[in-house]
Amino acid sequence: MINIKKKVIVGLSGGVDSAVAVKLLQDEGYLVEALFMRNWDSNLNNDILGNNLKGEVCPQEIDYNDALQVANQLNVKLHRVDFIKEYWDLVFKYFIEEYKKGRTPNPDILCNKFIKFNMFLNYAIKNLGADYIAMGHYAGVIYNSEKKEYQLLKAKDIDKDQSYFLSDLNQYQLSKTLFPLYNYLKTKIREIAHENKLVVAQKKDSTGICFIGERNFTKFLQNYIPNMPGDIIDIETNKVLGKHIGIMYYTIGQRKGLNLGGNKEPYYVAKKDIENKILYVSCLSEQKYLYSKKCIVKNFNWIINFQNNFGADKLNCNAKFRYRQEDVNVYVKILSGTNDIEIYFTEPLRAITEGQQAVLYLNEVCLGGGVIDSVFS
């Protein structure tokens, strides 16, 4: 019998996680090739303010050179593709529009949904003949034969688990994806990289905006959204305490950067009035404005088939409302005739913010996720 190896295209980013993913898949017997994506062009995209880039070589080219060295070390072919326009149209436009509304979007989730597991996936299958793609994410996927569906799982390394950022994926995307880091701790990944003398073994993890990197965030947004100054008002006394340059630069619960010195105690952002350009703040000793009892999520993405799993329009499960937040117990109700859900908190939760992602879990299985549309105290 002829053993035909399955072909996997790995998203090789120039970091240690994707590099080790290549090695692990080779060890499992797959036919492995790699693909480097370029999704941001600072010159083309007017990325000027807040951009502290120095040197003649931009960070993306440094990453590509690192990816190329890894590919050569592991003897895999490295392809390269640009999705600059697609990233702008599918991710960045939405990102900016949400900030204009005073909301707090999560670009990593959009990157995964539209770029890594859509544009990249389709390119790998259609142009490179892939059977699967693989990424250096800390998460897992299995096929549940009883329920006849793919399930997204939390990673073994719970501190690195990235299932939160993958909660907008669908069954097809999961069916074509491998997550070779699922069972590994980050410390072990570094160890494997050192054992194989990979050039990125000690490279720091990437931070900042997905595919863009570290920026002075307020200045960066000013490239795309004009300043909209207004009053900073004490929500209790209605007294004007100062001025801001734009509500979009602040998040609910934020304490730093308000420039409200000379008061008896610190203030935090309690509420944002976009229409009137008012930033409401409250004294730190008065926390009631930070707490809420429920939220509504519109167009929730169910990874699993809800009816096959629960057979009703409600369930008790766990949720995350921010990355790295500990799971909290919630009660979920599907709003009739829609993909919208109401999430009730078993106890009031702090700083639940419109525009962020609500992600549901049942034990280690990620049920899906969606953007928080409204919050209720």
PyMOL commands that set and color helices and strands:
alter all, ss='L'
color gray80, all
select helices_A, chain A and resi 16-27+59-74+84-100+107-128+163-166+171-175+186-195+217-222+247-249+288-290+306-310
alter helices_A, ss='H'
color red, helices_A
select strands_A, chain A and resi 7-11+31-38+78-82+132-134+139-144+149-154+177-178+230-234+240-244+267-273+278-283+291-302+314-320+328-334+341-350+357-362+365-376
alter strands_A, ss='S'
color yellow, strands_A
deselect
rebuild
show_as cartoon
